Amino acid sequence: MSSGKRSLQKRIAYEAAKILTELRTDNLAYACRKAAAKHGITKQQLMPSRDEIEQALKEQQRLVLGDKQHNALNQLRESALDAMQALKQFQPLLVGPVLQGTADDNSHIELHLQADTPEEVLFALSDLHIPWHEKQRQLSFSDGSHETIPCFSFSADGIQYLLMVFPSGRNRKRPLDPFDHKPFQSAGIKQLKALLDEQHSVEADYYEGTFPMTRETTQG
């Protein structure tokens, strides 16, 4: 890769991160397109990667939001774990900014669930006394197909949740992230618990003065 192309991608990533921070949105695709348009770029191969944008976003958030973003992220992850445990019969997976570490207090929690029918999720929400709104989302899949996926949104304790319901089954095809058309990075209950335990351990060491706080990483 040429140094000029690399430099351009870094500038677009920084501009996209700035847009995401200023607009308080999670829409990476929109921010990337808007940032690229400033430089007259439309070719996909000249766009920065998700990792580059997220790294730039975390730097922006540290500068603009400081501890406020860190505290909001922890609260969202704890709330996500509570929701996943309440819906564990649907093998929930956490995806999006709350998992990636770029969420703030304006972000929502997005979970992917598996169920034989969407109605099973509705019955579970009713049992939990959660009022919901139905939505739909178009997604592409690993086998090249495109489908409309039922979604249910609700709010609890000031936090917005989005549940996407996929058919259950061992050979279920993988949904692709609309941003880069790669499988969603995700974490189950066990992985999220490990992520939270790691973060709490890092925070404890930091406040005890053992070593500077570092950013955790996760593999979906």
Backbone hydrogen bonds in HBPLUS format (Angstrom, degrees):
<---DONOR---> <-ACCEPTOR-->    atom                        ^
c    i                          cat <-CA-CA->   ^        H-A-AA   ^      H-
h    n   atom  resd res      DA  || num        DHA   H-A  angle D-A-AA Bond
n    s   type  num  typ     dist DA aas  dist angle  dist       angle   num
A0006-ARG N   A0002-SER O   2.98 MM   4  6.22 160.7  2.01 149.9 155.8     1
A0007-SER N   A0003-SER O   2.90 MM   4  6.01 156.1  1.95 143.2 149.6     2
A0008-LEU N   A0004-GLY O   3.00 MM   4  6.19 153.5  2.07 142.9 150.2     3
A0009-GLN N   A0005-LYS O   3.00 MM   4  6.25 158.9  2.05 150.5 155.4     4
A0010-LYS N   A0006-ARG O   3.09 MM   4  6.35 153.1  2.17 145.4 152.5     5
A0011-ARG N   A0007-SER O   3.02 MM   4  6.32 152.9  2.10 145.9 153.1     6
A0012-ILE N   A0008-LEU O   2.95 MM   4  6.23 160.0  1.99 152.8 158.1     7
A0013-ALA N   A0009-GLN O   2.87 MM   4  6.05 158.2  1.92 146.2 152.7     8
A0014-TYR N   A0010-LYS O   2.93 MM   4  6.14 157.0  1.99 146.1 151.9     9
A0015-GLU N   A0011-ARG O   2.89 MM   4  6.12 162.9  1.92 150.1 154.9    10
A0016-ALA N   A0012-ILE O   2.81 MM   4  5.98 160.7  1.85 152.0 157.5    11
A0017-ALA N   A0013-ALA O   2.94 MM   4  6.12 156.4  1.99 145.4 151.8    12
A0018-LYS N   A0014-TYR O   2.95 MM   4  6.20 151.8  2.03 146.4 154.3    13
A0019-ILE N   A0015-GLU O   2.99 MM   4  6.29 153.7  2.06 148.3 155.1    14
A0020-LEU N   A0016-ALA O   2.94 MM   4  6.21 162.4  1.97 152.2 156.7    15
A0021-THR N   A0017-ALA O   2.96 MM   4  6.15 155.5  2.03 146.8 153.1    16
A0022-GLU N   A0018-LYS O   2.91 MM   4  6.06 164.8  1.93 150.1 154.4    17
A0023-LEU N   A0019-ILE O   2.90 MM   4  5.90 163.9  1.93 153.2 157.6    18
A0024-ARG N   A0020-LEU O   2.99 MM   4  5.61 117.3  2.39 128.5 141.4    19
A0025-THR N   A0020-LEU O   3.26 MM   5  5.29 153.3  2.33 137.5 145.4    20
A0028-LEU N   A0026-ASP O   2.97 MM   2  5.94 116.0  2.39 116.4 100.0    21
A0031-ALA N   A0027-ASN O   3.15 MM   4  6.41 169.5  2.16 153.6 156.6    22
A0032-CYS N   A0028-LEU O   2.84 MM   4  5.94 159.2  1.88 154.0 159.8    23
A0033-ARG N   A0029-ALA O   3.00 MM   4  6.16 163.4  2.03 149.5 153.8    24
A0034-LYS N   A0030-TYR O   2.96 MM   4  6.14 163.1  1.99 152.5 157.5    25
A0035-ALA N   A0031-ALA O   2.93 MM   4  6.05 157.4  1.98 145.4 151.8    26
A0036-ALA N   A0032-CYS O   2.87 MM   4  5.99 161.0  1.90 149.6 155.2    27
A0037-ALA N   A0033-ARG O   2.92 MM   4  6.05 149.5  2.01 144.2 152.3    28
A0038-LYS N   A0035-ALA O   3.21 MM   3  5.44 134.9  2.43 100.2 111.4    29
A0039-HIS N   A0036-ALA O   2.94 MM   3  5.37 142.8  2.08 108.9 119.5    30
A0041-ILE N   A0036-ALA O   2.97 MM   5  5.01 171.1  1.97 138.9 135.9    31
A0040-GLY N   A0037-ALA O   3.05 MM   3  4.75 163.1  2.08 100.0 104.8    32
A0046-LEU N   A0043-LYS O   3.13 MM   3  5.66 158.7  2.17 113.6 120.2    33
A0047-MET N   A0044-GLN O   3.04 MM   3  5.32 162.2  2.07 111.8 117.5    34
A0053-ILE N   A0049-SER O   3.11 MM   4  6.43 160.5  2.15 152.0 156.8    35
A0054-GLU N   A0050-ARG O   2.86 MM   4  6.06 168.8  1.87 161.5 164.8    36
A0055-GLN N   A0051-ASP O   2.92 MM   4  6.02 154.6  1.99 145.6 152.2    37
A0056-ALA N   A0052-GLU O   3.08 MM   4  6.23 160.1  2.12 143.4 148.8    38
A0057-LEU N   A0053-ILE O   2.80 MM   4  6.01 150.4  1.88 147.8 157.3    39
A0058-LYS N   A0054-GLU O   2.94 MM   4  6.14 156.7  1.99 146.3 151.3    40
A0059-GLU N   A0055-GLN O   3.17 MM   4  6.44 151.9  2.25 142.9 150.0    41
A0060-GLN N   A0056-ALA O   2.96 MM   4  6.26 154.9  2.03 146.0 153.1    42
A0061-GLN N   A0057-LEU O   2.81 MM   4  6.07 160.3  1.84 155.2 160.7    43
A0062-ARG N   A0058-LYS O   3.00 MM   4  6.17 152.7  2.08 142.5 149.2    44
A0063-LEU N   A0059-GLU O   3.17 MM   4  6.41 151.4  2.26 142.6 149.7    45
A0064-VAL N   A0060-GLN O   2.85 MM   4  6.05 163.5  1.87 157.1 161.9    46
A0065-LEU N   A0061-GLN O   2.72 MM   4  5.09 146.0  1.83 132.2 144.0    47
A0066-GLY N   A0061-GLN O   2.97 MM   5  6.37 139.7  2.14 149.7 155.7    48
A0068-LYS N   A0065-LEU O   3.14 MM   3  5.47 137.9  2.33 142.6 135.6    49
A0069-GLN N   A0066-GLY O   3.28 MM   3  6.00 135.4  2.49 115.8 122.9    50
A0071-ASN N   A0067-ASP O   2.87 MM   4  6.03 166.6  1.88 159.0 161.3    51
A0072-ALA N   A0068-LYS O   3.05 MM   4  6.15 156.7  2.10 141.5 148.3    52
A0073-LEU N   A0069-GLN O   2.90 MM   4  6.06 157.9  1.95 151.4 157.1    53
A0074-ASN N   A0070-HIS O   3.12 MM   4  6.37 160.6  2.16 147.8 152.2    54
A0075-GLN N   A0071-ASN O   3.07 MM   4  6.32 160.9  2.11 148.0 153.0    55
A0076-LEU N   A0072-ALA O   2.93 MM   4  6.16 159.0  1.98 150.3 156.2    56
A0077-ARG N   A0073-LEU O   2.94 MM   4  6.18 157.7  1.99 151.7 157.7    57
A0078-GLU N   A0074-ASN O   2.96 MM   4  6.19 157.8  2.01 149.4 155.6    58
A0079-SER N   A0075-GLN O   2.90 MM   4  6.11 159.3  1.95 148.6 154.6    59
A0080-ALA N   A0076-LEU O   2.80 MM   4  5.96 150.5  1.89 144.0 152.8    60
A0081-LEU N   A0077-ARG O   2.98 MM   4  6.20 154.3  2.05 144.4 150.5    61
A0082-ASP N   A0078-GLU O   3.08 MM   4  6.41 156.1  2.14 146.6 152.6    62
A0083-ALA N   A0079-SER O   3.01 MM   4  6.28 161.4  2.04 150.3 154.8    63
A0084-MET N   A0080-ALA O   2.88 MM   4  6.08 157.7  1.93 150.3 156.8    64
A0085-GLN N   A0081-LEU O   2.95 MM   4  6.13 155.2  2.01 149.5 155.6    65
A0086-ALA N   A0082-ASP O   3.02 MM   4  6.27 150.1  2.12 144.1 152.4    66
A0087-LEU N   A0083-ALA O   3.02 MM   4  6.22 133.0  2.25 140.0 152.4    67
A0090-PHE N   A0087-LEU O   2.97 MM   3  5.86 168.0  1.99 128.2 132.2    68
A0091-GLN N   A0088-LYS O   3.10 MM   3  5.27 157.3  2.15 117.8 116.3    69
A0114-GLN N   A0090-PHE O   2.83 MM  24  4.94 158.3  1.88 138.0 144.8    70
A0093-LEU N   A0112-HIS O   2.91 MM  19  5.07 141.2  2.06 138.6 150.5    71
A0112-HIS N   A0093-LEU O   2.83 MM  19  5.07 161.0  1.87 147.1 153.3    72
A0094-LEU N   A0187-ALA O   2.77 MM  93  5.18 168.0  1.79 153.1 151.8    73
A0187-ALA N   A0094-LEU O   3.05 MM  93  5.18 137.9  2.23 134.1 146.1    74
A0095-VAL N   A0110-GLU O   3.16 MM  15  5.81 166.6  2.18 159.0 158.3    75
A0099-LEU N   A0096-GLY O   3.03 MM   3  5.64 130.5  2.28 117.1 128.3    76
A0100-GLN N   A0096-GLY O   3.02 MM   4  6.20 163.3  2.05 148.1 153.6    77
A0101-GLY N   A0097-PRO O   2.87 MM   4  5.74 130.7  2.11 142.6 150.0    78
A0102-THR N   A0097-PRO O   3.10 MM   5  4.94 137.9  2.28 134.4 141.0    79
A0107-SER N   A0104-ASP O   2.97 MM   3  5.45 169.2  1.99 123.1 125.6    80
A0109-ILE N   A0160-GLN O   2.87 MM  51  6.30 163.4  1.90 156.0 157.2    81
A0162-LEU N   A0109-ILE O   2.81 MM  53  6.19 149.7  1.90 165.1 167.2    82
A0111-LEU N   A0162-LEU O   2.91 MM  51  6.29 164.3  1.94 165.0 169.8    83
A0164-MET N   A0111-LEU O   2.90 MM  53  6.28 166.6  1.92 165.7 170.3    84
A0113-LEU N   A0164-MET O   2.81 MM  51  6.02 172.1  1.82 168.0 168.8    85
A0166-PHE N   A0113-LEU O   2.84 MM  53  6.02 174.1  1.84 152.2 154.1    86
A0115-ALA N   A0166-PHE O   3.02 MM  51  6.37 154.8  2.09 163.0 170.5    87
A0120-GLU N   A0117-THR O   3.16 MM   3  5.73 147.7  2.26 113.2 120.5    88
A0121-VAL N   A0118-PRO O   3.00 MM   3  5.46 128.0  2.28 109.1 121.4    89
A0122-LEU N   A0118-PRO O   3.21 MM   4  6.63 154.2  2.28 146.8 154.5    90
A0123-PHE N   A0119-GLU O   2.89 MM   4  6.17 157.4  1.94 153.9 158.8    91
A0124-ALA N   A0120-GLU O   3.16 MM   4  6.39 153.2  2.24 139.2 146.1    92
A0125-LEU N   A0121-VAL O   2.92 MM   4  6.23 155.0  1.99 150.6 157.3    93
A0126-SER N   A0122-LEU O   2.89 MM   4  6.12 154.8  1.95 148.5 155.8    94
A0127-ASP N   A0123-PHE O   2.91 MM   4  6.18 154.7  1.98 146.8 153.6    95
A0128-LEU N   A0124-ALA O   3.07 MM   4  6.33 137.1  2.26 138.0 149.3    96
A0128-LEU N   A0125-LEU O   3.14 MM   3  5.01 125.7  2.45  90.5 104.8    97
A0130-ILE N   A0125-LEU O   2.92 MM   5  5.24 167.5  1.93 149.9 151.6    98
A0129-HIS N   A0126-SER O   2.94 MM   3  4.86 157.7  1.99 103.9 110.0    99
A0133-HIS N   A0153-SER O   2.85 MM  20  5.22 148.7  1.95 148.0 157.4   100
A0153-SER N   A0133-HIS O   2.88 MM  20  5.22 163.3  1.91 151.5 155.7   101
A0135-LYS N   A0151-CYS O   2.78 MM  16  4.87 161.7  1.82 143.0 142.0   102
A0151-CYS N   A0135-LYS O   2.99 MM  16  4.87 162.4  2.02 132.3 128.0   103
A0137-ARG N   A0149-ILE O   3.02 MM  12  5.23 145.5  2.14 138.4 149.1   104
A0149-ILE N   A0137-ARG O   2.77 MM  12  5.23 175.8  1.77 151.1 151.6   105
A0139-LEU N   A0147-GLU O   2.96 MM   8  5.63 165.2  1.98 162.9 167.0   106
A0147-GLU N   A0139-LEU O   2.95 MM   8  5.63 160.0  1.99 161.0 166.7   107
A0176-LEU N   A0140-SER O   2.87 MM  36  5.55 158.3  1.92 154.9 150.1   108
A0141-PHE N   A0145-SER O   2.89 MM   4  5.39 143.6  2.03 157.9 157.4   109
A0144-GLY N   A0141-PHE O   2.90 MM   3  5.49 160.8  1.94 124.4 126.7   110
A0142-SER N   A0174-ARG O   2.86 MM  32  5.30 143.8  1.99 148.0 159.9   111
A0165-VAL N   A0150-PRO O   3.05 MM  15  5.79 175.9  2.05 172.3 172.8   112
A0152-PHE N   A0163-LEU O   2.84 MM  11  5.10 151.0  1.92 141.7 151.5   113
A0163-LEU N   A0152-PHE O   2.83 MM  11  5.10 164.5  1.85 145.8 151.1   114
A0154-PHE N   A0161-TYR O   3.19 MM   7  5.41 150.7  2.28 134.4 140.9   115
A0161-TYR N   A0154-PHE O   2.84 MM   7  5.41 157.4  1.89 170.5 173.2   116
A0156-ALA N   A0159-ILE O   2.95 MM   3  5.35 157.5  2.00 148.3 153.6   117
A0159-ILE N   A0156-ALA O   3.00 MM   3  5.35 161.5  2.04 113.7 119.8   118
A0172-ARG N   A0169-GLY O   3.28 MM   3  5.34 150.0  2.38 113.7 111.8   119
A0177-ASP N   A0182-LYS O   2.72 MM   5  5.51 169.5  1.73 155.9 152.4   120
A0181-HIS N   A0177-ASP O   2.72 MM   4  5.01 137.7  1.89 160.7 167.3   121
A0192-LEU N   A0188-GLY O   2.92 MM   4  6.12 159.5  1.97 156.0 161.9   122
A0193-LYS N   A0189-ILE O   2.92 MM   4  6.12 159.5  1.96 154.1 159.6   123
A0194-ALA N   A0190-LYS O   3.11 MM   4  6.32 157.9  2.16 143.6 149.3   124
A0195-LEU N   A0191-GLN O   2.96 MM   4  6.20 150.3  2.05 143.2 151.6   125
A0196-LEU N   A0192-LEU O   2.94 MM   4  6.18 158.8  1.98 151.8 156.7   126
A0197-ASP N   A0193-LYS O   2.84 MM   4  6.07 161.0  1.87 152.7 158.5   127
A0198-GLU N   A0194-ALA O   2.94 MM   4  6.07 157.0  2.00 144.1 150.3   128
A0199-GLN N   A0195-LEU O   3.01 MM   4  6.22 158.7  2.05 144.0 149.9   129
A0200-HIS N   A0196-LEU O   2.87 MM   4  6.08 162.5  1.91 153.9 158.3   130
A0201-SER N   A0197-ASP O   2.97 MM   4  6.13 151.0  2.06 143.7 151.6   131
A0202-VAL N   A0198-GLU O   2.96 MM   4  6.23 157.6  2.01 149.9 155.8   132
A0203-GLU N   A0199-GLN O   2.92 MM   4  6.16 159.6  1.96 150.5 156.2   133
A0204-ALA N   A0200-HIS O   2.95 MM   4  6.12 156.3  2.01 143.4 149.7   134
A0205-ASP N   A0201-SER O   3.05 MM   4  6.28 162.2  2.08 149.8 154.0   135
A0206-TYR N   A0202-VAL O   2.91 MM   4  6.10 151.6  1.99 145.3 153.9   136
A0207-TYR N   A0203-GLU O   2.95 MM   4  6.19 167.7  1.96 156.6 158.0   137
A0208-GLU N   A0204-ALA O   3.07 MM   4  6.20 133.2  2.30 137.9 150.4   138
A0210-THR N   A0205-ASP O   2.81 MM   5  5.12 157.7  1.86 161.6 156.9   139
A0209-GLY N   A0206-TYR O   2.93 MM   3  5.06 153.2  2.00 102.9 111.5   140
